[in-house]
């Protein structure tokens, strides 16, 4: 969420605040699963398809995303090699 706000030139906000705001506006839907809150794009949102494309583009060009994905992959490989 911080990346999205930064890209749009908006003030930096907490992720929780941004998600809550977007949920109230009908952009996201969320549900609690155990200790986690799962957030997804609301398909009923008028510009859902365009926003999805924008978010995918942000993720594909995000070095932070790639770094996190690489770290997760390495962690899983370590777990698998222990067996």
Secondary structure by P-SEA (a helix, b strand, c coil): caaaaaaaccccccaaaaaaaaaaaccbbbbbcccbbbbbccccccaaaaaaaaaaaaaaacaaaaaaaaaaaaaaaaaaaac
